[in-house]
Amino acid sequence: MKNVSEDQTTPESAPVRPAGVPSPASHTERDTRARVARLILEHGPVTASTLGERMGLTPAAVRRHLDALLAEGMIEVRKARTPQTRRGRGRPAKWFAITDAGRNAFVHAYDDLASSALRFLAETAGDHAVAEFARRQIADLERRYRPVVQDAPPQQRVRTLAEALSGDGYAAAAGKAPQPGGGEQLCQHHCPVAHVAAEFPQLCEAETEAFSRLLGTPVQRLATIAHGDGICTTHVSPRSLRGTEAADGPAASVTPGGDAGERSPEQTLTSDEESGRTSL
């Protein structure tokens, strides 16, 4: 009796399946291909032979998955990082590395997991728990940025904050605000959590509150990538306004559709619990 391997199936042995219903083999193919891509992401650049040894795949199976990933733009061929010993006759081994598109595909997968976790948190503990989570997440960023921003001259603090954000991948820039009344504008051309923030605006709100505390002046979010805008734009009020509002309380931060009045994460959580609502 002839055995049929994973890589060889005969049309006669394939069961009839309604149109549009994927076969179990197709799921296996996708899962295996995803494992190949993940291995390249975590350990690449790697050769096809290394992938086959680590995953227990035949050379033909490895080539099939690599060809598919190359066609999808998920991986690319790289030159050897160091001179290789001669392998006898034949062409030198190819090294495969993940591309930006491939890396982004994994980022979106992590975003989906984060969204599911926050959705579960909202369903089981309420929206106020999501807001508190967002504040705690942004607290580390605020703690790291505070010494750098406070050491900068007042007139350069927005630019210093933009540089710190760029170091964390936000591609930020600062400049004069076009709005009447002066002030500055902080623009973030990339948001690592935009996919999640589209469903949970608490992440954007916590970030806006942190900007106001770091800069010591009222700020207002004018646009966000999470809501479909090209960039995240934050208007920073002139520091001269800070003096006129000092007697009324701390600097205010406003997000699109929100109310002014910035509070610390601890103050906000306590107030929310007492009032029975979530601050947005």
Secondary structure in CASP SS format (residue, H / E / C, confidence):
PFRMAT SS
TARGET T0000
AUTHOR 0000-0000-0000
METHOD secondary structure of the structure
MODEL  1
M C 1.00
K C 1.00
N C 1.00
V C 1.00
S C 1.00
E C 1.00
D C 1.00
Q C 1.00
T C 1.00
T C 1.00
P H 1.00
E H 1.00
S H 1.00
A C 1.00
P C 1.00
V C 1.00
R C 1.00
P C 1.00
A C 1.00
G C 1.00
V C 1.00
P C 1.00
S C 1.00
P H 1.00
A H 1.00
S H 1.00
H H 1.00
T H 1.00
E H 1.00
R H 1.00
D H 1.00
T H 1.00
R H 1.00
A H 1.00
R H 1.00
V H 1.00
A H 1.00
R H 1.00
L H 1.00
I H 1.00
L H 1.00
E H 1.00
H H 1.00
G C 1.00
P C 1.00
V E 1.00
T E 1.00
A H 1.00
S H 1.00
T H 1.00
L H 1.00
G H 1.00
E H 1.00
R H 1.00
M H 1.00
G C 1.00
L C 1.00
T C 1.00
P H 1.00
A H 1.00
A H 1.00
V H 1.00
R H 1.00
R H 1.00
H H 1.00
L H 1.00
D H 1.00
A H 1.00
L H 1.00
L H 1.00
A H 1.00
E C 1.00
G C 1.00
M C 1.00
I E 1.00
E E 1.00
V E 1.00
R E 1.00
K C 1.00
A C 1.00
R C 1.00
T C 1.00
P C 1.00
Q C 1.00
T C 1.00
R C 1.00
R C 1.00
G C 1.00
R C 1.00
G C 1.00
R C 1.00
P C 1.00
A C 1.00
K C 1.00
W E 1.00
F E 1.00
A E 1.00
I E 1.00
T C 1.00
D H 1.00
A H 1.00
G H 1.00
R H 1.00
N H 1.00
A H 1.00
F H 1.00
V H 1.00
H H 1.00
A H 1.00
Y H 1.00
D H 1.00
D H 1.00
L H 1.00
A H 1.00
S H 1.00
S H 1.00
A H 1.00
L H 1.00
R H 1.00
F H 1.00
L H 1.00
A H 1.00
E H 1.00
T H 1.00
A H 1.00
G C 1.00
D H 1.00
H H 1.00
A H 1.00
V H 1.00
A H 1.00
E H 1.00
F H 1.00
A H 1.00
R H 1.00
R H 1.00
Q H 1.00
I H 1.00
A H 1.00
D H 1.00
L H 1.00
E H 1.00
R H 1.00
R H 1.00
Y H 1.00
R H 1.00
P H 1.00
V H 1.00
V H 1.00
Q H 1.00
D H 1.00
A C 1.00
P C 1.00
P H 1.00
Q H 1.00
Q H 1.00
R H 1.00
V H 1.00
R H 1.00
T H 1.00
L H 1.00
A H 1.00
E H 1.00
A H 1.00
L H 1.00
S H 1.00
G H 1.00
D C 1.00
G C 1.00
Y C 1.00
A C 1.00
A E 1.00
A E 1.00
A E 1.00
G E 1.00
K E 1.00
A C 1.00
P C 1.00
Q C 1.00
P C 1.00
G C 1.00
G C 1.00
G C 1.00
E E 1.00
Q E 1.00
L E 1.00
C E 1.00
Q E 1.00
H C 1.00
H C 1.00
C C 1.00
P C 1.00
V C 1.00
A H 1.00
H H 1.00
V H 1.00
A H 1.00
A C 1.00
E C 1.00
F C 1.00
P C 1.00
Q H 1.00
L H 1.00
C H 1.00
E H 1.00
A H 1.00
E H 1.00
T H 1.00
E H 1.00
A H 1.00
F H 1.00
S H 1.00
R H 1.00
L H 1.00
L H 1.00
G C 1.00
T C 1.00
P C 1.00
V E 1.00
Q E 1.00
R E 1.00
L E 1.00
A E 1.00
T C 1.00
I H 1.00
A H 1.00
H H 1.00
G C 1.00
D C 1.00
G C 1.00
I C 1.00
C E 1.00
T E 1.00
T E 1.00
H E 1.00
V E 1.00
S C 1.00
P C 1.00
R H 1.00
S H 1.00
L H 1.00
R H 1.00
G H 1.00
T H 1.00
E H 1.00
A H 1.00
A H 1.00
D H 1.00
G C 1.00
P C 1.00
A C 1.00
A C 1.00
S E 1.00
V E 1.00
T C 1.00
P C 1.00
G C 1.00
G C 1.00
D C 1.00
A C 1.00
G C 1.00
E C 1.00
R C 1.00
S C 1.00
P H 1.00
E H 1.00
Q H 1.00
T H 1.00
L H 1.00
T H 1.00
S H 1.00
D H 1.00
E H 1.00
E H 1.00
S H 1.00
G C 1.00
R C 1.00
T C 1.00
S C 1.00
L C 1.00
END
